[in-house]
Amino acid sequence: MIALIGLLIGVALGLLLQPDVPIWLQPYLPIAIVAALDAMFGGLRARLEGVFDEKVFVVSFVGNTVIAALIVLLGDQLGVGSQLSTGVVVVLGIRIFANVAGIRRKLFGA
């Protein structure tokens, strides 16, 4: 419940304050969001399956986000940033859809 309240407060503050994203951070923000969504859906699936662990969730959330950003940074340094960004989005997208399928099976038995 506390997490949901924090999420609502964060969204409200974001909408009210409308912060600017620095130019240097813009290529990494979408990748970080997709990585965070992957961790969130994985945590929800683990909760529904009764195996949720807060430590694993936090490590997954931070780890996925940092690793995804580092891959994009490496791609930028090598001059292939958009290709590696696409690769990260594809891999995390597959994981997100797999987790959503697991959540759907758990909730609806389908």
N, C-alpha and C positions, 0 to 999 in steps of 0.2 A: 504494500500500500504506500509505503514511504517513497519507493521508486516511482510509482505512478504520479504522486504529488510532485516530486522533483522534476519529472518529465514535463508535466503541465506548466509548472512555474518556468522552466527553461524555455519552453516553446513560447509562452506568453512574453517573457523578457526579450526573446529574439524578435518577436513580431513588433513589440513596442520600441525597442532600441534600434532595430535594424542595423546591426554592426556591419562594418565594411571588412571584407576579407582582403588581407594584403595580397598584392600581386604575386609575390613569391610563393604564397601558400595555395593559390588557386588551383594548380595542377594536382595537388595532393589531397585537397578536401573531398572531392567526389570518391576517390579511392578509399579514404579513411571512413567515409560514411557507409560505403558498401561493406567494408570489413567490419564495421560496428554492427551493421544489420545482420551479417552472418553470425556474429557472436550472440546477438540478441535472439535470433530465431533458434540457434543451437541451445541457448539457455532455456528458452520456453519449451523446447522439445524435451530437454533433460528434466525439467520440472514436471511435465506431464507424465514422463516415464518413471518418475520417482527417484531419479539418480542425480538430481541437481546438487552441485557443490559450489558454494560461493567463491572459494579460492580458484577453482578451475575456471569459473565464469570470468573472474577479473583477469586472470592470466590470459585467457583466450581473447577477451575483449582488447586488452592493451597489446598483447602479442600480435594478434591479427592486424590491428591498425598500424602498429609500428613497422612490422615486416612488409605490409603492403606499401606503405609510404617509402620505405627504404628501397624496395624493388623499383618503384617509379623514379626515385632519385637516381638510382644506378642507371636506369634507362635514359634519363635526361643527361647524365654524364657521358654515356656512350653514344648519345645522339639517336636513340631508338625509344624515347620515352612513350610515344603514343602506342607503339607495338606492345611494350611491356605493360602499359596501363590496360590495354585491351585484354591481354592475357590474364592479368589479375582480376579484372571484372568478370571474365568468363569463368575462371576457376571459382571465385567466390559466389558468382551467380548460380553455378551448379550446386554448390553447397547449400545456398539459401533455398533453392527449389527442393533439394533433398530433405532439408529440415522441415520445410512447409508441408511436404508430402507426409512426413512422419507425424507432424502435428495433426494433419487432416485425418490420417488413419487412427490416431489415438482418440480424437474428438468424435469422429463420426463412424468409426469402424469400417471405413471404406478405403 
